[in-house]
Amino acid sequence: MENEKDVHPSQRKDHLTDAFATKFVDKAASWQQKAAKHGGGKEEKPQPAGGLDETPIPDAPQGYTLKFIFHRATSLPIADINSLSSDPYIYAQLNTTLTPRHKQDPYMRFRTPTIRKSTEPVWNCEWIVANIPSTGFKLKARIYDEDPADHDDRLGNVHVSADSIDENWTGIKEQQYKIKKRMGSKRAYFIRGCTTMFSRGMEMSGNLVMSVELLGKTEVGSNGGRAWTVGPCAWSRHLSPMIGRITGTKAPGSGKEGAKTEQYNFQANQFQLAGPVPPPLYHRYVEFKPFIAGMFTATSLRGRILNRALHHQHSRVYNYDRTTVYGSFPSPSKDMSLQFLNLVHYDRGGRIFTYVLTLDGIWRFTETGKEFGIDLLSKHTMHSDVNIYVAFSGEFFVRRLKSPHRDPFDKDQETHPAAEMDGGPPHSDPPNNPAYYALYIDNDSGTYRPSAKLLPVLKEFMQKNLPGMKIVTLDCGADAEKMGKLKKEQRERKKAEGHGTVIMQDDGSSLSSSDEEELEERMRDYDREDGASEGAGQGKENARRKVKREIKASKVGGWVHGDRVREERETREDVDGIGEEGKGKKANGELKQEGGVMMPKEDGNDDTNEKIEAR
């Protein structure tokens, strides 16, 4: 039976224990944060095992750079009975004889885009890998049918191997490999067999067409002890409306006649950066509690439950479906930097992101925040897919610079969102030049505790992959005060612009699309009772505001005591002094009290998309 760790996450079936694991994950994260803040005394107590691992890469001779090309497949089985077709993609794993630093190091893997409704898909995808040893390789290509509503069905396997490689190796040119059906979906092959009985010329067994080209000896001076992905620099954006509604996160969209709107969507991003990842960037999970080791290694009952739940969470957040957007760049370029800025919405909304950089240079990140759900879904454990070793992890945010020629910390340099500036969000489109942006990236991760001394190494690697942008690194320890101030400004901008999140309330009290429907229904009743005419526009608008205030009042009354306590606690714990800010607003008359809850005063400019924030 195949090891479950080798199976693509989307193929793993749900388990009853998945529903009970999130509370353990949240509690583990709380312990990690407390442990990270501990140690202010004179005597330093020993740190838990984990963090920076200085194990060197085993020495090996220089290898070869190969290009794997996945051309096409023929006669695939039918996984979708409704369309009598499939949505196939390839998930490949590359194995070599190179000795890893630790046996838990993740495998090198590659995924092609999905081809919709086809049993004769054409991909023509390239994967360039450096330092393949002269002893050859073994490539296992699994073909799946994408099914977001269920686990992905496997359509078969193909094995491609080479026993030895040298300068005279001729490679593999569009070779057909028979797809092995043994591990394939029995249902898909049963449907294929039925259609074959009634269709002439249809074959039962399929083939995968592949090429492998030798590009030459790997660059002199690199360590031959490990292989890495050279390119292409592929990226993908994953959207989940369901998770977005649960967490209350929204993403910019477009409505009728080009109107700008916001829709519930939780966005997860992946970016393959050009390798190699610098060898010193090598960190292991931190064992704050005994059960955490079991969670990463799946060795105890509770550990297996947590491990399975986090794998499932990762596959749901980074889920591939029809809304997933793909792209790639041959190598780092200005356009690649602009694509990254597009994924993070430039400097709009004061967003802060949690990230993980894998050992093979895959950069995964999602927006983070104190809102319900977002914090849990942005844990570094989830981003890494519960990998024991990663290259680096932390948080980052992007700012727009007033002058692209000055240092971000220059005393005359203004940055948005800290300062109001023309020529960009929120009032106009962002500049189409990466030189106007700075990436602020830190090592704030209790899960892997990245070493601050390696921040310059991380900076150099990011500058290589995001040409044109300025990279600023922050140490969550030594730069805690500066980092706290910058993140406070980000959060304040987020509240001011209202982009990305809404306030989550108790059951039945969320101000969501259902409230808009209630508003429209009441307005239709108003029209039927009083009639609507062209000259009654102002009166109708006033009635709309009145009805909306009634809905607001009913929602405020629905807040439960526990929600208020939670909000007050988070405010007090905020190191950025938001509580004092609230007092200042109250003193300035910007807040009023309604039903025991402090509310913003009405400004007379309500619209149907207005949100209510109760503190």
VENKALIN-V390195 format. One record per residue. RES is the residue in one small letter. PSI is psi as a letter, one per 40 degrees, with the letter a starting at -180 (* if undefined). Layout:
[[RES | PSI] [RES | PSI]]
This chain:
[[m | h] [e | i] [n | h] [e | d] [k | d] [d | e] [v | i] [h | h] [p | d] [s | e] [q | e] [r | h] [k | i] [d | i] [h | i] [l | d] [t | e] [d | d] [a | e] [f | e] [a | d] [t | d] [k | d] [f | d] [v | d] [d | d] [k | d] [a | d] [a | d] [s | d] [w | d] [q | d] [q | d] [k | d] [a | d] [a | d] [k | e] [h | i] [g | f] [g | e] [g | i] [k | d] [e | h] [e | h] [k | i] [p | h] [q | i] [p | i] [a | i] [g | a] [g | a] [l | h] [d | h] [e | f] [t | h] [p | i] [i | h] [p | h] [d | i] [a | i] [p | i] [q | i] [g | a] [y | i] [t | h] [l | i] [k | h] [f | h] [i | h] [f | h] [h | c] [r | i] [a | i] [t | i] [s | f] [l | i] [p | i] [i | h] [a | d] [d | h] [i | d] [n | d] [s | e] [l | f] [s | a] [s | i] [d | g] [p | i] [y | i] [i | h] [y | h] [a | i] [q | h] [l | h] [n | h] [t | i] [t | e] [l | h] [t | h] [p | i] [r | d] [h | i] [k | e] [q | e] [d | h] [p | i] [y | i] [m | h] [r | i] [f | h] [r | h] [t | i] [p | i] [t | h] [i | h] [r | h] [k | g] [s | h] [t | e] [e | f] [p | i] [v | h] [w | d] [n | f] [c | i] [e | i] [w | h] [i | h] [v | h] [a | i] [n | f] [i | h] [p | i] [s | e] [t | e] [g | a] [f | i] [k | h] [l | h] [k | h] [a | h] [r | h] [i | h] [y | i] [d | h] [e | h] [d | g] [p | d] [a | e] [d | a] [h | i] [d | h] [d | h] [r | h] [l | e] [g | i] [n | i] [v | h] [h | h] [v | h] [s | i] [a | h] [d | d] [s | i] [i | h] [d | a] [e | d] [n | e] [w | h] [t | e] [g | a] [i | h] [k | h] [e | f] [q | h] [q | h] [y | h] [k | h] [i | h] [k | h] [k | e] [r | d] [m | e] [g | i] [s | h] [k | d] [r | d] [a | d] [y | d] [f | d] [i | d] [r | d] [g | d] [c | d] [t | d] [t | d] [m | d] [f | e] [s | h] [r | i] [g | e] [m | h] [e | i] [m | d] [s | h] [g | i] [n | i] [l | h] [v | h] [m | i] [s | i] [v | h] [e | i] [l | h] [l | e] [g | a] [k | i] [t | i] [e | h] [v | h] [g | e] [s | i] [n | h] [g | e] [g | e] [r | i] [a | i] [w | i] [t | h] [v | d] [g | a] [p | i] [c | g] [a | i] [w | i] [s | i] [r | h] [h | h] [l | h] [s | h] [p | d] [m | d] [i | d] [g | d] [r | d] [i | d] [t | e] [g | f] [t | i] [k | i] [a | i] [p | i] [g | a] [s | h] [g | a] [k | i] [e | f] [g | e] [a | h] [k | h] [t | i] [e | h] [q | i] [y | h] [n | h] [f | h] [q | h] [a | i] [n | i] [q | h] [f | h] [q | h] [l | i] [a | h] [g | i] [p | i] [v | h] [p | h] [p | d] [p | d] [l | g] [y | h] [h | i] [r | i] [y | i] [v | h] [e | g] [f | d] [k | i] [p | d] [f | e] [i | d] [a | d] [g | d] [m | d] [f | d] [t | e] [a | f] [t | e] [s | i] [l | d] [r | d] [g | d] [r | d] [i | d] [l | d] [n | d] [r | d] [a | d] [l | d] [h | d] [h | d] [q | d] [h | d] [s | d] [r | d] [v | d] [y | f] [n | h] [y | h] [d | a] [r | e] [t | e] [t | h] [v | h] [y | i] [g | i] [s | i] [f | i] [p | d] [s | i] [p | h] [s | i] [k | d] [d | d] [m | d] [s | d] [l | d] [q | d] [f | d] [l | d] [n | d] [l | d] [v | e] [h | f] [y | b] [d | f] [r | i] [g | e] [g | f] [r | i] [i | h] [f | i] [t | h] [y | i] [v | h] [l | h] [t | i] [l | d] [d | e] [g | e] [i | h] [w | h] [r | h] [f | i] [t | i] [e | i] [t | i] [g | i] [k | e] [e | i] [f | h] [g | d] [i | d] [d | d] [l | d] [l | e] [s | e] [k | i] [h | d] [t | d] [m | d] [h | d] [s | e] [d | f] [v | f] [n | h] [i | d] [y | h] [v | i] [a | d] [f | i] [s | i] [g | a] [e | i] [f | i] [f | i] [v | h] [r | i] [r | h] [l | i] [k | d] [s | h] [p | e] [h | e] [r | i] [d | i] [p | d] [f | e] [d | i] [k | d] [d | e] [q | h] [e | i] [t | i] [h | h] [p | e] [a | d] [a | i] [e | h] [m | i] [d | i] [g | f] [g | a] [p | i] [p | e] [h | e] [s | i] [d | i] [p | i] [p | h] [n | f] [n | h] [p | e] [a | e] [y | e] [y | i] [a | h] [l | h] [y | h] [i | h] [d | a] [n | f] [d | g] [s | h] [g | e] [t | d] [y | e] [r | g] [p | i] [s | h] [a | d] [k | e] [l | e] [l | d] [p | d] [v | d] [l | d] [k | d] [e | d] [f | d] [m | d] [q | d] [k | d] [n | e] [l | g] [p | i] [g | d] [m | i] [k | h] [i | h] [v | h] [t | i] [l | h] [d | h] [c | e] [g | c] [a | d] [d | f] [a | d] [e | d] [k | d] [m | d] [g | d] [k | d] [l | d] [k | d] [k | d] [e | d] [q | d] [r | d] [e | d] [r | d] [k | d] [k | d] [a | d] [e | d] [g | e] [h | h] [g | d] [t | i] [v | i] [i | h] [m | h] [q | a] [d | i] [d | h] [g | e] [s | e] [s | h] [l | g] [s | a] [s | d] [s | d] [d | d] [e | d] [e | d] [e | d] [l | d] [e | d] [e | d] [r | d] [m | d] [r | d] [d | d] [y | d] [d | d] [r | d] [e | d] [d | e] [g | i] [a | h] [s | i] [e | d] [g | e] [a | f] [g | d] [q | d] [g | d] [k | d] [e | d] [n | d] [a | d] [r | d] [r | d] [k | d] [v | d] [k | d] [r | d] [e | d] [i | d] [k | d] [a | d] [s | d] [k | d] [v | d] [g | d] [g | e] [w | h] [v | i] [h | d] [g | d] [d | d] [r | d] [v | d] [r | d] [e | d] [e | d] [r | d] [e | d] [t | d] [r | d] [e | e] [d | h] [v | e] [d | e] [g | f] [i | d] [g | d] [e | d] [e | d] [g | d] [k | d] [g | d] [k | d] [k | d] [a | d] [n | e] [g | e] [e | e] [l | i] [k | i] [q | h] [e | h] [g | f] [g | e] [v | h] [m | h] [m | i] [p | i] [k | i] [e | h] [d | e] [g | e] [n | f] [d | i] [d | i] [t | e] [n | e] [e | i] [k | i] [i | h] [e | h] [a | h] [r | *]]
